[in-house]
Amino acid sequence: MNQWYFSIDGKQSGPVDDAMAKVMVRENPGSYCWKQGFSDWLPVYEVPELRRMKKDGVTPFPPPPANMMSPKPTALPQVAGQTSTNVATPASQTAIQPQTTAKATQASAGFGSAQYTEGIDYKIYGTETQFLELELDPKESAVAEAGAMMYKTSGVEMETIFGDGSQQQSSGFMSQLMGAGRRLITGESLFTTVFTQTGSGKGKVAFGAPFPGTILPISLPDYHGKLICQKDSFLAGAKGVEIGLHFQKKILTGLFGGEGFILQKLEGDGLVFVHMGGTVHKIELGIGETLHVDTGCLAAMTESVDYDIQRAGGIKTMLFGGEGFFFATLTGPGTVWLQSLPFSRLAGRMLAAVPGGGRSQGEGSLLGGLGDLFGDSRR
């Protein structure tokens, strides 16, 4: 019979038997557990014997949000044959580590563990110019934008495919071609690359951000399996995630919204990594709550958010304010992610700094205001 130890809000308890362990997991889904044979503490949702299942008995509950997770302990529990000086040695010390001075900002609970885990494990390095490292179990695959790879271990094989790979197993060539066509409309490449760990043990593959900003991991099941985001936002994700189109249903919103009719829609039941410019600010909107946003700064939103546009004040404000004629109005309920530095704004500033490449008139001038009819040219 197993003897389980738990760490709940920094306090260790145990040992308990299997029946009591399941009770503790039900009451503390964000706790960590350990038993003989484990090299380190594991979050309870990653342990098959304890993982909570839905009523069908097959589908596990999604991991709890980060604010519900207990801190991971560093010392193993004191059991027979051990002393309290035993400290869990991170498996990452023996794994391949990138040589960088950038500080790792966040990682999944199973990253660096010798245990095989459910879903893709990851680690995000850096601050302003980040990169993403994925850890793949044997036969596990991830999909990424073509040309995004930074490095990989030798056991990881890469295959370039049409579209996003979500229909690779069950659909024919025409379906794959249509999927690739949808990506082409959003300005993406016709192809994506699938990375699969074919060797024994775990493999690693890393992807670099295309410009300064933030790489954000998002679990699609936490948002009913769908996320609406700006074009070019998708960096990588679990294989099976569908990368589709989201059309603005309101004509005026599409014409004057600054980003056109077409946004990117990510669908599936896995983890996706999206890249957003500058610093990311997440806002939860209540029912009927409205937020006014610069159109370029809207990075992503859940499907339940209503997206519309509104005139940016009076004539003087529109012509001389330098913020364009319209801004976005987002109405809840739902979640929105805002980016402080849209790539179009960064590109506009760089272009303006090139001799002969900028506008001859200042952005507050009449000509500058008229040139911003369809949105601020800095975005």
N, C-alpha and C positions, 0 to 999 in steps of 0.2 A: 504494500500500500504506500502511496506517495505521501511525503511529508512536505507540505507547502509552507513557505514563509512569505509574508506580505510586507510591503512598505506603503503606508497610507499617510499622505501629508507629512512625510519625513519621519514617521514613527513605525518601527518594525514590530511585527507580531508573528507568532507561530511557535512550533509547527502545528498545522491543522490537517485533517484528512481531506479526501477528495470532496465529500459532501459539503463540509463546512467551507472549503475553498470556493465552491461554486456560489454559495450564499454570499461570501465576502465580495466576490466579483460582481454579483448582481447589485449589491449595495454600494460598491466602490469601483465603477468601471474605469476610472482613471488611475488605478493603483498599479504598482509593480509587484511581480512575484518571482520566487526563486525556489528551486528544489535541487536535490542531488543530480548531477549530470549537466546542469546549466553552467556555462562559463561566466555568465553575468546576469544581472537582473533584466527581466523582460517586462514590457507592458502587458497587462493581462489580455488585451484584445489580440495579441500576437501568438498566444499559446493555444494550440488546437484543443487541448483537454479542457480548457476553461472558457474558451471563446463563447460569448453569448450569441444564440441563434434566434432568428425570427420564428414565427409560428409554423412555417413550413419545415423547420428543422434542418434546412440546407443553407439558407442565406444568413450570413453573419451580420450583426448590427455594425454600422460604420464606427470607426474610432471616435472617441469623445473629442470635443474641441480642446484646443491647447490650454484654455484657462481652467479646464477641469482635470488636467493631468497633474499627478503628484510629482515632486522633484525626484529624479532618479538617484538612488543612493549609490555611494561609492564603495562602501564596505559590505562584503558578503556577510550573511548571518552567521552567528557563532553556533556551530553544531559539533557533534562528536568528532574528534580528530582535527578540529580547527581551533584557532584562537581568534580573538577579535582584531588581531593585527592583519589578518588576511584581507587584502584589498583586491577588488575585481580589477584585473588587468584588461584595459580596453583592447579588443581584438584589432582595432585600427592601428595599433602600434606595430603589428606584424604585417599589415596590409600595405598595398602600394599607396603612398601618400604624395599628393602634388607638392612640389617644392615651390613655395610661394610665401611671401611675407604678408599676404592678405589674411585677415582673420576670418575663420569660418563663422558665418553668422547664424546658421540654423541647419538642423539635420533631423531626419526622421529617427524614431526611437530605435529601429533595428539596424541602422547604418553601422557598419564595422563589426557587427555581431557574427559569430560563426554559425548561428542558427539561421535556417531558411525561413523567410517571413512571407506573409501574405501581402502582395502588392510590391511596388517598386520602392526601394529605399534610396535616399538621396542625401546630399550635403551641398549647401550653397556657400561659396567662398567669396570674400571680398565685400566691399561697401559700395563705392560709386560705379566701379566696372566689375561686375560679378561674373562668375561662371558656375555652372551646375555640374555636379558629379553624380551619376546614377550607379547604383550597385545592383547587378542583375544576378538572380539565382540561375542555375542550369535550366536551359530551355526557355527562360524568361526573355521577353522582347520589349523594346521601347521604340517609339517612332519619333523622328525629329525632322525639322526643316532641313532640306538639302543644303549642304555647306556650313552647317552649324557646328559640326564636330570639332573638338579641340584635341582630344587624344582618346585612346582606348587601350585596354589590355589585349594580349594576343588571342585569347580565347573568344573574344567577341567578334562575330562576323557581321558585316554590313551588307545590306541588299537595297538597291534603289528600285522603287516601285512607282507605278502610276497612282496618283491620288494620295489618300491618307492611310491605306492599308486596312481600313475598318471592314471592307467587304472582300478582302483578298481571298479568304477561304471559301466563301459561298457564292461569289458572283463571277460572271464571265468578263471578257475583255471590255465589252461595251459599257458595263456598269462601272468598271474601273476608269474607263476613259471619261465617262460623265463626271465621276468624282474628281478627276484631274481637271476637267473643264471648269467645275465650280471653283476650284482653287485658283485657276487662272484669272477668273473674273475678279477675285479679291486682290489680285496683284501678286499672288504667291507663285512659286515655281510649279510646273506640272507634276513634279516628282517630290516624294519624300523618301527618307532613308530609314529602314528598319534595322535595329541593332539587336542581335540575339546572342546570348551566352551559350556557346556550344561546348566549351571545355568543362572540366570538372571543377567543382568549387564555384566561387563567385567571381564575376567579371565586373569591370568598371568601364564606363564611357563618360566623357565630359563634353559639355557644350558651352561655348562662350556667348555672352550677350552681344548683340550687334552694335550697341551704343550705350553710353552711360545711363544707368537706371537701376531698376530693381527686378529681380527674378522672383516671382511669387508662386508658391505651390498652392494649388486649389484642388480639393477633392470634389469632383462633380456630384457625387451622391448627396453631399451636404446642401446642394442647391438644386435638388430635383433633377439632376442629371443634365442640366443645360446652363451654359454661360454665354452671354453676348459680349464680344470684345472688339476692339479696334483691329483693323487689318494689320497683319504682320506681328500681332501680339504673341501668337503661339510659338513656343520654342521647342518643347518636347513633351512627351506624355506616354502613358501606357498604351501599348498596341491595342487597337480596338476603338480608340477614341475617334469619333467622326468629326471631321473639320468641314463644316458646311457654310452656307450663306444665311444671312439675316437681312431681309429687305425692309427698309423704312416704309411702312404702309401709308404714311401721310406724305403727300407730294411736296408740300412746302418744307417739311422737315428734311426730306432728302435733298431738295434744291439748296436750302440755305443753312443746313445743319453743319456745314464746314467739313464733313467727312463723307458726303454723298449718300446714296440710297443704301449702299451695301456695307454691312458689318460682318464680322466673322462669328460663327456660331459653333461652339464646341459641345458635343453631346457624347454621353457614355457613362460608364460606372467606375471609372478609374481616376487616377491622379493626372493632372495636367500642370505644366509649368508655363506661365505667361510672362512676357517681359514688358515692363512699363517704364516710361521715361522718367528720370529723376526719382523723387521720393513718392511713395504710394500712400494715399490716405483712404482708408475704408470707412464708409458711412452706412449705417443702418437707417433706412427710412421707414417710418410708421405709415399706417393707412392714411392716405390723403396728405401726407407731409410732402412738401415741394422744395426742391433745391435748384437754384440757378447756377449754372456751370458754364465756363468757357468751353466751347464745343471741342476744342483740341485736347482739353484736359480730362475729358471723359475717357477712361481707359477700358472699363468693363462694367457690366451690370447684370443682374439676374433678369430672367425673362418677365417677371412680374412687374418690373418697373416700367412706367409709361414715359416714353421719351418724346418730347415735343420741342418746339422753338418759340422764342418770344423776342420781340423787338427790344433792342438794347437802349431804352430811353428815348429822348427826343432827338430832333434833327442834329442839334449841336453836339450832343453826346455821340451820336452815330458817326458824324463826320470827323470830329476832332478828338474823340476819346481813345482812338487807337485800338479799340477792342472789337471792331467789326460792327455790322448792323444787327446781328442776332446773337443770342446766347441760348444754351440748352436749358430746358426745364425738365427736371426728373421728379416724378411723383410716385410715392410709395403705395403699397408696401414693397420692400425688397432691399437689396444690397447694391451699392455702387462703389467702384474703386476709381479714384482720381489720381492722375499723374501730374507731377509738378513741372515736368519738362517734356512736352510732346516732341517727337522727332522732327516734325515739320517746322516747329518753332526753332529748334536747334539748327536745322539746315538753313532756315531763313536768316538767322543771325550770322552763320558762317558765310553764306552767299553775300550778305551785305558787307562783310569785312573784306571781300575780294575786290581789288582795284577794278572799277568799272562794272562790278557785279551787283552793287547795291542800287537802291533807288536814289535818284538825284534829289528828291524832296524828302523832308522829314516825315516820320510816321504821323505826326500831328497835323500835317498840312492838308489842304483841301484835296490835292491830287492823291496824297496818301490815303485819305479817307475814302475817296471814290474808288481807289484801287482795291479797297477792302470790302467791296459790296457783298461778296460771297463769303466773308469771314476774314479774320485777321491774317494777312499774308505771312506773319511770323509763324503760323501754326502749320 
